[in-house]
Amino acid sequence: MARALDLRDARAGEIELFVGFETETLPPEGWLQAMMTVRDAYPFDYIVGSVHDICGRWVDFSPADTAALTADLGGPEALQIAYFRCSDEHGRIAPARYRCASRSGAQI
């Protein structure tokens, strides 16, 4: 982290370098506090919320695991709803100073 911040400061007049991190909801217990601790430890420019598990099970490890999770939850729509509920959890760690934008750049 120190190296990234040093590079950002050293090249400030040449390039705009953003420093951020990707959150994770694993382990299911304690992830929120762990991510908030990381967030508060450094002056990050952005946070990427990432969902790799739903209900404590990997959603993108293998097609077979994803199919089993989909079936267990009751189908594709139930999986999508669970996915977006998990995505909403990531919003809990992003303080107001972090701006959210869509891929097109529109504020969301």
C-alpha positions, 0 to 999 in steps of 0.5 A, spaced: 500 500 500 505 504 501 508 503 494 501 505 491 501 511 495 508 513 493 507 512 486 500 516 486 504 522 490 510 522 485 506 522 479 501 527 481 502 532 475 503 526 470 497 521 471 491 520 475 493 514 479 487 511 483 488 506 489 483 502 491 481 495 494 476 489 492 471 487 498 469 480 499 464 477 504 468 471 506 468 469 511 460 470 512 462 472 519 466 478 520 467 480 513 464 487 514 468 489 520 474 486 516 473 490 510 471 496 514 478 496 518 481 495 511 477 501 508 479 506 514 486 504 514 488 507 508 486 513 504 483 509 498 480 513 492 475 507 491 472 500 493 470 495 488 464 491 491 465 483 489 460 478 490 463 471 489 459 467 494 451 467 496 449 464 503 456 462 504 457 458 498 461 460 492 457 462 486 463 463 481 467 457 482 465 452 477 458 451 473 456 445 477 457 449 484 453 455 481 447 450 478 447 446 485 446 453 488 441 455 483 437 449 484 437 449 492 435 457 492 429 455 487 431 457 480 435 463 477 430 468 479 432 466 486 439 466 485 439 473 482 435 476 488 440 473 493 446 476 488 443 483 489 442 482 496 449 480 497 451 486 493 447 491 497 451 489 503 457 492 500 454 498 500 455 498 507 462 499 507 462 505 502 462 512 506 459 518 502 466 520 500 466 514 495 462 516 488 458 510 485 458 510 477 455 506 472 460 503 466 457 509 462 460 514 467 453 516 469 452 517 477 448 512 480 
